[in-house]
Each structure stands twice: as C-alpha cells, then as structure tokens.
Amino acid sequence: MANRVGGIIQVQANGQLYSAKGNFTWNLGRPKREPVTGSDGMHGYKETPQVAFIEGEFTDRGDMDVVALVTMKDAMVTLQLANGKTIALRSGYYAGDGTGNSDEGNLDVRFEGEAEEIK
C-alpha cells in the first residue's frame, strides 16, 4: 500500500491560513555535524548551530496584509505536510526580504524561530 508523502500542504501564521504555493522547505534547527580531519585521517566531528526556519512562497490574492506579514514577530507558524506531520515554529519572526513578483502574485516568505516536528 502506498502512502501519500508529498503534495498538498497548509501554512498558518498566528492562526491565519495563507495561500501556500509550490515547494516549502524547513529546518528544525538542530546542530549541523561536520568532520574534523587531519593529515592522519578522521579526528572526529564538530557541531555548529543552525537556525530553524520555514520557507516558501505565498500567493497574494489581494486580501493579504503584506505589511503585517513582513513585520510579524513572536509568531506561531505551522507547516502541515501531506504525510501527516506538522512543523511548528514558535517565537517565530518574518526573516525574508519581502520580495514579491507580479507574474503570479507571489511573495517569498521565510520565518525563523524555535521548531519542533509533530507527528
């Protein structure tokens, strides 16, 4: 039996549902591990912090308050995935540059904060 693993998503910020478009990416903000090597081989690894984020595009259908969106802070942002998981970003803030385009009415969005995966 095949399970749905991709496709339809839903994005909310502070309880408001937005028109999510295309492919969204996220990072839970866990430390990134990288190798430490010397001339004699592998010595171990180091960990560097990463920022948790949810990133993608919204369609502005004309009723979206863009100023409120791009100045958002201390927000709860959720990304509900097609596989049943939810990425929850607490204490989130809008971290994008606010760039939109007129071809399809898109606005690039990026939220950063503290993330967790809910199954």
C-alpha positions as CSV (number, residue, x, y, z in Angstrom):
1,M,0.0,0.0,0.0
2,A,1.4,3.4,-1.0
3,N,1.2,6.3,1.4
4,R,0.9,10.0,0.4
5,V,4.2,11.6,1.2
6,G,4.1,14.9,-0.7
7,G,1.8,17.3,-2.3
8,I,-0.9,19.3,-0.5
9,I,0.3,21.4,2.3
10,Q,-1.2,24.1,4.6
11,V,0.6,27.1,6.2
12,Q,-0.7,29.2,9.1
13,A,0.9,32.1,10.8
14,N,-0.7,33.3,14.1
15,G,-3.8,31.3,13.2
16,Q,-4.3,32.8,9.8
17,L,-4.3,30.4,6.8
18,Y,-2.1,31.6,3.9
19,S,-2.2,30.5,0.3
20,A,0.9,28.4,0.1
21,K,2.4,27.9,-3.3
22,G,4.9,25.4,-4.6
23,N,7.7,23.7,-2.6
24,F,8.3,24.7,1.0
25,T,11.5,23.9,2.9
26,W,12.2,23.8,6.6
27,N,15.0,23.1,9.0
28,L,14.4,22.1,12.7
29,G,17.5,24.0,13.8
30,R,19.4,21.1,15.2
31,P,23.2,21.3,15.3
32,K,25.0,20.5,12.0
33,R,27.8,18.0,12.2
34,E,30.9,18.4,10.1
35,P,34.0,16.3,10.0
36,V,37.3,17.3,11.6
37,T,40.2,15.8,9.8
38,G,44.0,16.0,10.0
39,S,46.8,14.7,7.8
40,D,46.5,11.3,9.6
41,G,42.7,10.9,8.9
42,M,39.4,11.5,10.7
43,H,39.7,13.1,14.2
44,G,36.0,13.4,14.9
45,Y,33.4,16.0,14.2
46,K,32.3,19.4,15.3
47,E,28.8,20.8,15.7
48,T,27.7,24.2,14.6
49,P,24.3,25.8,15.4
50,Q,21.6,26.2,12.7
51,V,18.6,28.4,12.6
52,A,15.2,26.7,12.5
53,F,13.1,28.0,9.6
54,I,10.1,27.5,7.3
55,E,10.5,29.0,3.8
56,G,8.5,29.1,0.6
57,E,6.0,31.3,-1.3
58,F,2.6,32.7,-0.7
59,T,0.1,33.8,-3.3
60,D,-1.3,37.3,-2.7
61,R,-4.9,37.1,-3.8
62,G,-5.3,40.8,-3.0
63,D,-6.6,40.4,0.6
64,M,-3.2,39.6,2.2
65,D,-1.9,42.3,4.6
66,V,1.7,42.3,3.3
67,V,2.9,44.9,5.9
68,A,1.5,42.8,8.8
69,L,3.2,39.7,7.4
70,V,6.7,41.1,6.8
71,T,6.7,42.8,10.2
72,M,5.5,39.7,12.0
73,K,7.3,38.7,15.2
74,D,6.7,36.4,18.2
75,A,4.5,34.3,15.9
76,M,3.4,30.7,15.8
77,V,3.9,29.3,12.3
78,T,2.8,25.8,11.3
79,L,3.5,23.9,8.1
80,Q,1.2,20.9,7.8
81,L,2.7,18.3,5.4
82,A,1.0,15.8,3.2
83,N,2.4,12.9,5.1
84,G,0.6,14.0,8.3
85,K,3.5,15.7,10.1
86,T,3.4,19.3,11.2
87,I,6.4,21.6,11.6
88,A,5.7,24.1,14.3
89,L,7.8,27.2,14.7
90,R,7.3,29.1,18.0
91,S,8.6,32.6,18.8
92,G,8.8,33.0,15.0
93,Y,9.5,36.1,13.1
94,Y,9.4,37.0,9.4
95,A,13.0,36.8,8.2
96,G,12.6,37.2,4.4
97,D,13.3,40.3,2.4
98,G,9.7,40.9,1.4
99,T,10.2,40.4,-2.3
100,G,7.1,39.7,-4.4
101,N,6.5,39.3,-8.1
102,S,3.7,40.4,-10.4
103,D,3.8,37.4,-12.8
104,E,1.8,35.2,-10.4
105,G,1.3,37.4,-7.4
106,N,3.9,35.5,-5.3
107,L,5.6,36.7,-2.1
108,D,8.7,34.9,-0.9
109,V,8.4,34.1,2.8
110,R,10.9,32.9,5.4
111,F,10.1,32.5,9.1
112,E,12.7,31.7,11.7
113,G,12.3,30.7,15.3
114,E,12.3,27.6,17.5
115,A,11.0,24.5,15.7
116,E,9.6,21.1,16.5
117,E,8.2,18.2,14.5
118,I,4.8,17.0,15.5
119,K,3.8,13.5,14.2
